[in-house]
């Protein structure tokens, strides 16, 4: 199954994430199919900052990709779902 999930980037104790489309069997930081956005949880004291390509996210959701809980919350804030 194809999942929309987060891939960790950034330095130690300074996380940044990319919102990616990947097969659920690949490792967290493994091979991805497509990158559709980014998420910075440390920006604005816990509120976080995100950037999502809405058209790509809608396309992958229409094709059956399942978002993780965190990504689903981000997509909801971005107005995708």
Biotite code that builds the C-alpha atoms (Angstrom):
import biotite.structure as struc

atoms = struc.array([
    struc.Atom([0.000, 0.000, 0.000], chain_id="A", res_id=1, res_name="UNK", atom_name="CA", element="C"),
    struc.Atom([1.154, 3.538, -0.708], chain_id="A", res_id=2, res_name="UNK", atom_name="CA", element="C"),
    struc.Atom([1.340, 5.891, 2.283], chain_id="A", res_id=3, res_name="UNK", atom_name="CA", element="C"),
    struc.Atom([1.739, 9.638, 2.633], chain_id="A", res_id=4, res_name="UNK", atom_name="CA", element="C"),
    struc.Atom([4.084, 10.067, 5.572], chain_id="A", res_id=5, res_name="UNK", atom_name="CA", element="C"),
    struc.Atom([6.932, 12.088, 7.064], chain_id="A", res_id=6, res_name="UNK", atom_name="CA", element="C"),
    struc.Atom([10.644, 11.590, 6.400], chain_id="A", res_id=7, res_name="UNK", atom_name="CA", element="C"),
    struc.Atom([12.985, 13.076, 8.984], chain_id="A", res_id=8, res_name="UNK", atom_name="CA", element="C"),
    struc.Atom([15.563, 15.626, 7.912], chain_id="A", res_id=9, res_name="UNK", atom_name="CA", element="C"),
    struc.Atom([17.564, 18.194, 9.842], chain_id="A", res_id=10, res_name="UNK", atom_name="CA", element="C"),
    struc.Atom([20.164, 17.941, 12.537], chain_id="A", res_id=11, res_name="UNK", atom_name="CA", element="C"),
    struc.Atom([20.216, 16.292, 15.919], chain_id="A", res_id=12, res_name="UNK", atom_name="CA", element="C"),
    struc.Atom([17.497, 17.802, 18.144], chain_id="A", res_id=13, res_name="UNK", atom_name="CA", element="C"),
    struc.Atom([16.445, 20.172, 15.312], chain_id="A", res_id=14, res_name="UNK", atom_name="CA", element="C"),
    struc.Atom([13.952, 18.087, 13.325], chain_id="A", res_id=15, res_name="UNK", atom_name="CA", element="C"),
    struc.Atom([12.491, 19.023, 9.965], chain_id="A", res_id=16, res_name="UNK", atom_name="CA", element="C"),
    struc.Atom([10.350, 16.675, 7.931], chain_id="A", res_id=17, res_name="UNK", atom_name="CA", element="C"),
    struc.Atom([9.444, 16.175, 4.286], chain_id="A", res_id=18, res_name="UNK", atom_name="CA", element="C"),
    struc.Atom([5.951, 15.011, 3.422], chain_id="A", res_id=19, res_name="UNK", atom_name="CA", element="C"),
    struc.Atom([6.505, 12.148, 1.008], chain_id="A", res_id=20, res_name="UNK", atom_name="CA", element="C"),
    struc.Atom([4.614, 9.407, -0.812], chain_id="A", res_id=21, res_name="UNK", atom_name="CA", element="C"),
    struc.Atom([6.247, 6.014, -0.254], chain_id="A", res_id=22, res_name="UNK", atom_name="CA", element="C"),
    struc.Atom([5.499, 2.311, -0.138], chain_id="A", res_id=23, res_name="UNK", atom_name="CA", element="C"),
    struc.Atom([4.638, 1.314, 3.432], chain_id="A", res_id=24, res_name="UNK", atom_name="CA", element="C"),
    struc.Atom([7.321, -1.415, 3.406], chain_id="A", res_id=25, res_name="UNK", atom_name="CA", element="C"),
    struc.Atom([10.231, 0.998, 2.878], chain_id="A", res_id=26, res_name="UNK", atom_name="CA", element="C"),
    struc.Atom([12.158, 2.394, 5.868], chain_id="A", res_id=27, res_name="UNK", atom_name="CA", element="C"),
    struc.Atom([11.283, 5.832, 7.246], chain_id="A", res_id=28, res_name="UNK", atom_name="CA", element="C"),
    struc.Atom([14.169, 7.543, 5.460], chain_id="A", res_id=29, res_name="UNK", atom_name="CA", element="C"),
    struc.Atom([14.250, 5.120, 2.521], chain_id="A", res_id=30, res_name="UNK", atom_name="CA", element="C"),
    struc.Atom([13.269, 5.431, -1.120], chain_id="A", res_id=31, res_name="UNK", atom_name="CA", element="C"),
    struc.Atom([10.265, 7.649, -1.878], chain_id="A", res_id=32, res_name="UNK", atom_name="CA", element="C"),
    struc.Atom([7.920, 7.878, -4.842], chain_id="A", res_id=33, res_name="UNK", atom_name="CA", element="C"),
    struc.Atom([7.255, 11.633, -4.636], chain_id="A", res_id=34, res_name="UNK", atom_name="CA", element="C"),
    struc.Atom([7.858, 14.581, -2.318], chain_id="A", res_id=35, res_name="UNK", atom_name="CA", element="C"),
    struc.Atom([4.769, 16.751, -1.832], chain_id="A", res_id=36, res_name="UNK", atom_name="CA", element="C"),
    struc.Atom([5.696, 19.138, 0.966], chain_id="A", res_id=37, res_name="UNK", atom_name="CA", element="C"),
    struc.Atom([7.600, 19.934, 4.131], chain_id="A", res_id=38, res_name="UNK", atom_name="CA", element="C"),
    struc.Atom([6.884, 20.373, 7.847], chain_id="A", res_id=39, res_name="UNK", atom_name="CA", element="C"),
    struc.Atom([8.870, 22.208, 10.523], chain_id="A", res_id=40, res_name="UNK", atom_name="CA", element="C"),
    struc.Atom([7.471, 21.391, 13.995], chain_id="A", res_id=41, res_name="UNK", atom_name="CA", element="C"),
    struc.Atom([9.836, 23.691, 15.901], chain_id="A", res_id=42, res_name="UNK", atom_name="CA", element="C"),
    struc.Atom([8.707, 26.865, 14.134], chain_id="A", res_id=43, res_name="UNK", atom_name="CA", element="C"),
    struc.Atom([6.449, 29.238, 16.131], chain_id="A", res_id=44, res_name="UNK", atom_name="CA", element="C"),
    struc.Atom([6.694, 27.422, 19.504], chain_id="A", res_id=45, res_name="UNK", atom_name="CA", element="C"),
    struc.Atom([4.944, 24.165, 18.743], chain_id="A", res_id=46, res_name="UNK", atom_name="CA", element="C"),
    struc.Atom([2.459, 25.469, 16.183], chain_id="A", res_id=47, res_name="UNK", atom_name="CA", element="C"),
    struc.Atom([4.667, 24.359, 13.329], chain_id="A", res_id=48, res_name="UNK", atom_name="CA", element="C"),
    struc.Atom([5.097, 25.540, 9.773], chain_id="A", res_id=49, res_name="UNK", atom_name="CA", element="C"),
    struc.Atom([4.111, 23.471, 6.767], chain_id="A", res_id=50, res_name="UNK", atom_name="CA", element="C"),
    struc.Atom([4.218, 23.744, 3.001], chain_id="A", res_id=51, res_name="UNK", atom_name="CA", element="C"),
    struc.Atom([2.069, 21.353, 0.942], chain_id="A", res_id=52, res_name="UNK", atom_name="CA", element="C"),
    struc.Atom([1.598, 21.012, -2.798], chain_id="A", res_id=53, res_name="UNK", atom_name="CA", element="C"),
    struc.Atom([-2.206, 20.754, -2.660], chain_id="A", res_id=54, res_name="UNK", atom_name="CA", element="C"),
    struc.Atom([-2.696, 19.496, -6.221], chain_id="A", res_id=55, res_name="UNK", atom_name="CA", element="C"),
    struc.Atom([-0.188, 16.662, -5.763], chain_id="A", res_id=56, res_name="UNK", atom_name="CA", element="C"),
    struc.Atom([-1.696, 15.696, -2.404], chain_id="A", res_id=57, res_name="UNK", atom_name="CA", element="C"),
    struc.Atom([-5.210, 15.545, -3.885], chain_id="A", res_id=58, res_name="UNK", atom_name="CA", element="C"),
    struc.Atom([-3.920, 13.463, -6.797], chain_id="A", res_id=59, res_name="UNK", atom_name="CA", element="C"),
    struc.Atom([-2.293, 10.893, -4.516], chain_id="A", res_id=60, res_name="UNK", atom_name="CA", element="C"),
    struc.Atom([-5.317, 10.723, -2.208], chain_id="A", res_id=61, res_name="UNK", atom_name="CA", element="C"),
    struc.Atom([-7.563, 10.141, -5.242], chain_id="A", res_id=62, res_name="UNK", atom_name="CA", element="C"),
    struc.Atom([-5.237, 7.317, -6.339], chain_id="A", res_id=63, res_name="UNK", atom_name="CA", element="C"),
    struc.Atom([-5.666, 5.571, -2.976], chain_id="A", res_id=64, res_name="UNK", atom_name="CA", element="C"),
    struc.Atom([-2.677, 6.706, -0.900], chain_id="A", res_id=65, res_name="UNK", atom_name="CA", element="C"),
    struc.Atom([-3.370, 6.596, 2.842], chain_id="A", res_id=66, res_name="UNK", atom_name="CA", element="C"),
    struc.Atom([-1.966, 9.433, 5.017], chain_id="A", res_id=67, res_name="UNK", atom_name="CA", element="C"),
    struc.Atom([-0.598, 8.780, 8.487], chain_id="A", res_id=68, res_name="UNK", atom_name="CA", element="C"),
    struc.Atom([-2.346, 10.483, 11.417], chain_id="A", res_id=69, res_name="UNK", atom_name="CA", element="C"),
    struc.Atom([0.141, 13.374, 11.587], chain_id="A", res_id=70, res_name="UNK", atom_name="CA", element="C"),
    struc.Atom([0.072, 13.948, 7.845], chain_id="A", res_id=71, res_name="UNK", atom_name="CA", element="C"),
    struc.Atom([-3.730, 13.799, 7.854], chain_id="A", res_id=72, res_name="UNK", atom_name="CA", element="C"),
    struc.Atom([-3.768, 16.631, 10.420], chain_id="A", res_id=73, res_name="UNK", atom_name="CA", element="C"),
    struc.Atom([-1.344, 18.686, 8.311], chain_id="A", res_id=74, res_name="UNK", atom_name="CA", element="C"),
    struc.Atom([-3.390, 18.104, 5.153], chain_id="A", res_id=75, res_name="UNK", atom_name="CA", element="C"),
    struc.Atom([-6.553, 19.141, 6.992], chain_id="A", res_id=76, res_name="UNK", atom_name="CA", element="C"),
    struc.Atom([-4.912, 22.424, 8.055], chain_id="A", res_id=77, res_name="UNK", atom_name="CA", element="C"),
    struc.Atom([-3.718, 22.962, 4.479], chain_id="A", res_id=78, res_name="UNK", atom_name="CA", element="C"),
    struc.Atom([-7.261, 22.534, 3.175], chain_id="A", res_id=79, res_name="UNK", atom_name="CA", element="C"),
    struc.Atom([-6.692, 19.320, 1.235], chain_id="A", res_id=80, res_name="UNK", atom_name="CA", element="C"),
    struc.Atom([-9.181, 17.095, 3.072], chain_id="A", res_id=81, res_name="UNK", atom_name="CA", element="C"),
])
